[in-house]
């Protein structure tokens, strides 16, 4: 999900109608590609039969009404299915993960967790032809500078022969392969771990997982260190201490009354950590360490780094967070979200799986229910809505 580093700015971009045809734009971009070393043959093959992808623009400009709380995001990512499949992948690819861990010093559970979060262990590499997606963004003026740069690097991937055009699938923003490298990151850090002369992060799992570990190593991963600890804090903790920029040694935090929920001492008291309370004082609180900041290099979203770290811990055999995520009018627990879906399903508003994930189908069902009851149609899955559904059955 490296592409999501850019997703927020992409979403905020106003899309304007292009002043020229797509074919004219492609021909007009050719001198730029040629100057970057792309051959005419590669260029023609890459764009043959390509037209703008409307789903790319829709994804780039879609701004959801429902903003998912961090706790809900973590629950969605660290699901029972992802845990089960992750455990199977650790066993199935043990020898490969041994080799990757030995070479790069990055814990296998972190590598597998990133794989799981990004593409559900390869089940969803993306449905867009990367060249088409990036060209669409550039043509329509959606973060054009980013898209043009990534397009050049993607063309180089094709020219080098690392992957054939038919397998070059990715996200709407151009993230590629099992662990979703954007083209510039791919060019800088992808590795040929299987030794076949190509860096094929789509079809070669050794290349994909090896590239992920290589990137984390270059980003400063510290072998044998964790990403952070769930902690308890004194009730009178100064709110200014909850900041990613406020780094203190673990020993200093301990003197301030911060403790691991397990009661165990911090193994390296000199390590620098930041206090992170993603859902406020009523939810789980963490001290995040250097490796947490390394994960942020992969995707600069704290909720992502927390999810990857927690999924890795769960795959190691550790349990859930000691403190539950807060529940209130705007924060439903996992069980409450499942109950909401079940009741919407039985009432005929929802057709789908009860999994606690508030996705487009659930949001649509909530809106349909609100519309039917003459409520404000905002699509928000609130506690009030759940109580209304309970009262009807």
C-alpha positions in Angstrom: 0.0 0.0 0.0 2.8 2.3 -0.7 0.5 4.2 -3.0 -1.6 5.3 -0.1 1.2 7.7 0.8 -0.2 9.8 -2.0 -3.9 8.8 -1.7 -5.0 11.7 0.5 -3.7 14.3 -1.8 -5.1 12.4 -4.8 -8.6 12.4 -3.3 -8.5 16.1 -2.8 -7.7 16.9 -6.4 -10.3 18.5 -8.6 -10.7 16.7 -11.9 -11.0 18.8 -14.9 -12.0 17.8 -18.4 -8.9 17.2 -20.6 -8.3 19.6 -23.4 -7.1 16.9 -25.8 -7.9 13.3 -26.7 -6.2 10.5 -24.8 -4.5 9.4 -28.0 -3.1 12.9 -28.5 -1.9 13.0 -24.9 -0.1 9.6 -25.3 1.7 10.8 -28.4 2.5 14.1 -26.6 4.1 12.2 -23.7 6.3 10.2 -26.0 9.2 12.7 -26.1 9.3 12.6 -22.3 9.5 8.8 -22.3 12.1 8.8 -25.1 14.3 11.2 -23.1 14.0 8.8 -20.1 15.4 5.9 -22.3 12.1 4.2 -23.3 12.2 2.7 -26.8 9.5 3.4 -29.3 8.7 -0.4 -29.5 8.2 -0.6 -25.7 6.1 2.6 -25.7 3.8 1.4 -28.5 3.4 -2.1 -27.0 2.6 -0.6 -23.6 -0.2 1.7 -24.9 -1.7 -0.6 -27.5 -5.4 -0.7 -27.0 -5.3 1.4 -23.9 -7.9 4.0 -23.1 -8.7 6.0 -20.0 -9.9 3.9 -17.1 -13.0 5.5 -15.6 -12.7 3.4 -12.4 -9.3 5.0 -11.7 -10.8 8.5 -11.8 -13.7 7.4 -9.7 -11.4 5.9 -7.1 -9.1 9.0 -7.1 -12.0 11.4 -6.5 -14.2 9.3 -4.2 -14.5 10.8 -0.7 -16.3 8.5 1.6 -18.9 10.0 4.0 -18.0 7.5 6.7 -14.5 8.0 8.2 -13.4 4.7 9.6 -12.1 4.9 13.2 -8.7 3.5 13.9 -10.1 0.7 16.0 -12.4 -0.4 13.2 -9.5 -0.3 10.7 -7.3 -2.5 12.9 -10.2 -5.0 13.5 -10.7 -5.2 9.8 -7.0 -5.8 9.0 -6.3 -8.2 11.8 -9.3 -10.4 11.0 -9.7 -14.1 11.9 -9.3 -15.0 8.3 -6.1 -13.0 7.9 -4.7 -14.6 11.0 -5.5 -18.1 9.8 -4.2 -17.6 6.3 -1.1 -15.9 7.7 -0.3 -18.8 9.9 -0.6 -21.1 6.9 1.7 -18.9 4.8 4.3 -19.0 7.6 4.4 -22.8 7.5 4.1 -23.1 3.7 6.9 -20.7 3.0 9.1 -21.5 5.9 12.3 -22.1 3.9 11.9 -19.0 1.9 11.2 -16.9 4.9 14.3 -18.4 6.6 16.4 -17.2 3.7 14.9 -13.8 3.6 15.2 -13.3 7.4 18.8 -14.5 7.3 19.8 -12.1 4.5 18.0 -8.9 5.6 17.4 -9.4 9.3 13.8 -8.4 9.1 11.4 -10.5 11.1 9.4 -12.8 9.0 6.2 -12.0 10.8 6.4 -8.4 9.8 7.1 -9.3 6.2 4.1 -11.7 6.1 1.9 -9.1 7.9 2.7 -6.5 5.2 1.9 -9.1 2.6 -1.4 -9.9 4.3 -2.4 -6.2 4.8 -1.5 -5.2 1.2 -3.0 -8.0 -0.9 -4.5 -10.6 1.5 -1.5 -12.8 0.8 -1.7 -12.4 -3.0 -5.4 -12.8 -3.4 -5.9 -9.2 -4.6 -2.9 -7.8 -6.5 -5.1 -5.1 -8.0 -7.5 -5.1 -11.0 -5.9 -2.3 -13.1 -3.2 -2.4 -15.7 -0.6 -0.2 -14.1 0.4 1.7 -17.3 -3.3 2.5 -18.0 -4.0 3.6 -14.4 -1.0 6.0 -14.3 -1.7 7.3 -17.7 -5.3 7.9 -16.8 -4.3 9.9 -13.8 -1.7 11.9 -15.7 -4.1 12.6 -18.6 -7.0 13.7 -16.4 -4.7 15.9 -14.4 -5.1 14.0 -11.1 -1.8 14.4 -9.3 -0.2 14.6 -12.7 3.4 15.2 -11.6 3.3 12.0 -9.5 1.6 10.0 -12.1 4.0 11.0 -14.9 7.0 10.1 -12.8 5.5 6.8 -11.9 4.5 6.1 -15.5 8.1 6.5 -16.7 9.4 4.1 -14.1 6.6 1.6 -14.9 7.5 1.7 -18.6 11.1 0.9 -17.6 9.8 -2.2 -15.8 8.2 -3.4 -19.0 11.2 -2.5 -21.1 13.6 -4.4 -18.8 11.3 -7.5 -19.1 10.8 -8.0 -15.3 7.1 -8.8 -16.0 5.0 -9.1 -19.2 2.3 -6.6 -19.8 -0.5 -9.0 -19.2 0.6 -9.6 -15.6 1.4 -6.0 -14.7 -1.7 -5.5 -12.5 -1.9 -3.0 -9.6 -4.1 -0.6 -7.7 -5.8 2.5 -9.2 -2.8 4.6 -8.0 -0.2 2.3 -9.5 0.9 0.2 -6.5 2.2 -3.1 -7.8 2.7 -6.8 -6.9 2.2 -8.9 -3.8 3.3 -6.1 -1.5 2.2 -3.1 -3.5 5.4 -1.2 -4.5 4.9 2.0 -6.4 7.2 2.1 -9.5 9.8 4.5 -8.1 10.1 2.5 -4.9 10.3 -0.7 -7.0 13.1 0.7 -9.1 15.0 1.8 -6.0 14.5 -1.2 -3.7 13.1 -4.3 -5.5 15.4 -7.3 -5.6 15.8 -10.5 -7.7 15.7 -12.9 -4.8 15.0 -16.0 -6.8 18.0 -15.3 -9.1 16.3 -15.6 -12.4 17.5 -12.2 -13.7 14.1 -10.5 -13.2 12.5 -8.6 -10.3 9.1 -10.0 -10.7 7.1 -9.0 -7.6 3.8 -10.2 -9.3 4.6 -13.8 -10.0 7.7 -14.6 -7.9 6.9 -14.7 -4.2 10.7 -14.7 -3.4 11.1 -11.5 -5.3 8.1 -9.9 -3.7 8.8 -10.8 -0.1 12.5 -10.4 -0.5 11.9 -6.9 -1.9 9.8 -6.0 1.1 12.5 -7.1 3.5 15.2 -5.3 1.5 13.2 -2.1 1.6 12.6 -2.3 5.4 16.3 -3.0 5.9 17.4 0.0 3.9 14.8 2.0 5.9 16.6 1.2 9.1 14.9 -2.0 10.5 16.5 -3.1 13.7 16.7 -6.9 13.9 15.4 -8.4 17.1 13.5 -5.3 18.1 9.8 -4.9 18.3 7.6 -2.1 16.9 6.2 -1.1 20.3 4.3 -2.0 23.5 0.8 -1.6 24.7 1.0 0.4 27.9 -1.0 2.0 30.8 -0.4 5.6 31.7 -1.2 7.7 34.8 -4.5 9.5 34.7 -2.8 12.8 35.0 -0.5 12.4 32.0 0.0 15.7 30.2 -1.9 15.6 26.8 1.2 17.2 25.1 3.1 13.9 25.7 0.8 12.2 23.1 2.9 13.1 20.1 4.9 11.2 17.5 7.6 14.0 17.8 7.9 13.7 21.5 10.5 10.9 21.7 11.8 9.9 25.2 13.7 6.9 26.4 11.7 4.0 27.7 13.4 4.6 31.1 12.1 8.2 31.1 8.6 7.0 30.2 8.8 4.5 33.0 9.8 7.2 35.5 6.7 9.1 34.3 4.5 6.1 35.4 4.1 4.4 32.0 4.0 0.6 32.3 3.7 -2.3 29.9 0.2 -3.9 30.2 2.0 -7.3 30.8 3.8 -5.9 33.8 7.2 -7.0 32.3 10.1 -4.5 32.3 11.2 -2.8 29.1 14.1 -4.9 27.7 16.1 -1.9 26.3 15.4 1.1 28.6 17.5 3.4 26.4 15.3 2.9 23.3 13.4 6.0 22.2 9.7 5.8 22.0 6.6 8.0 21.4 3.3 7.8 23.2 0.4 7.0 20.8 -3.3 6.9 21.8 -5.1 6.4 18.4 -8.6 6.5 20.0 -7.9 8.7 23.0 -7.4 7.7 26.6 -10.4 5.4 26.6 -8.8 3.0 24.1 -5.5 1.1 23.8 -2.4 3.2 24.3 1.1 2.4 22.9 4.7 3.3 23.1 5.9 3.1 19.5 9.6 2.4 18.8 12.0 2.8 16.0 10.7 -0.1 14.0 7.2 1.5 14.1 8.7 4.5 12.3 10.3 2.1 9.8 6.9 0.7 8.9 5.7 4.2 8.4 8.3 4.5 5.6 6.3 1.8 3.9 3.0 3.5 4.4 2.9 6.8 6.2 -0.2 6.2 8.2 -0.1 5.4 11.9 -3.2 3.2 11.7 -1.4 1.1 9.0 1.8 0.7 11.0 -0.2 -0.3 14.1 -2.2 -2.8 12.1 1.0 -4.4 10.6 2.7 -4.5 14.0 -0.3 -6.0 15.7 -0.9 -8.6 12.9 2.7 -9.6 13.2 2.4 -10.0 16.9 -0.8 -12.1 16.6 1.0 -14.3 14.0 3.8 -14.8 16.6 1.2 -16.1 19.0 0.5 -13.0 21.2 -3.0 -12.1 22.1 -5.3 -9.2 21.5 -4.9 -5.8 23.0 -5.5 -5.7 26.7 -7.7 -2.7 26.5 -10.7 -2.7 24.2 -11.4 0.0 21.6 -13.9 2.6 22.9 -17.5 2.2 22.1 -19.9 5.2 21.9 -22.3 6.9 19.5 -19.6 7.1 16.8 -17.5 4.0 17.6 -19.1 0.6 17.4 -17.3 -2.5 18.7 -16.6 -5.4 16.3 -19.5 -7.3 17.8 -21.8 -4.3 17.5 -20.9 -3.9 13.8 -21.6 -7.5 13.2 -25.0 -7.2 15.0 -25.8 -4.1 12.9 -25.1 -6.1 9.7 -27.1 -9.1 10.9 -30.1 -6.9 11.7 -29.9 -5.0 8.4 -29.6 -8.4 6.6 -32.7 -9.8 8.3 -34.6 -6.6 7.6 -33.9 -7.0 3.9 -31.6 -3.9 3.6 -28.3 -5.8 3.2 -27.3 -8.6 1.0 -23.8 -9.9 1.9 -21.5 -11.4 4.5 -21.7 -10.5 8.2 -18.0 -9.7 8.9 -18.0 -6.5 10.9 -16.4 -4.6 8.0 -18.2 -1.4 7.3 -17.8 -1.3 3.5 -19.9 0.1 0.6 -22.6 -2.6 1.0 -23.2 -1.9 4.7 -23.1 1.9 4.1 -25.7 1.5 1.3 -27.9 -0.6 3.6 -27.6 2.0 6.4 -28.7 4.7 3.9 -31.6 2.6 2.7 -32.8 2.1 6.3 -32.4 5.8 7.1 -34.3 6.8 3.9 -37.1 4.3 4.7 -37.5 5.7 8.2 -37.3 9.3 7.2 -34.0 9.9 9.0 -31.1 12.0 8.0 -29.4 10.0 5.2 -25.8 10.2 6.2 -24.8 6.5 6.0 -23.3 6.6 9.5 -23.5 3.3 11.4 -24.2 4.8 14.8 -25.2 3.3 18.1 -28.6 5.1 17.8 -29.2 3.3 14.5 -28.4 -0.1 16.1 -30.8 0.6 19.0 -33.5 1.4 16.5 -33.0 -1.9 14.7 -33.0 -3.7 18.0 -36.3 -2.2 18.9 -38.0 -3.4 15.7 -37.2 -7.1 16.4 
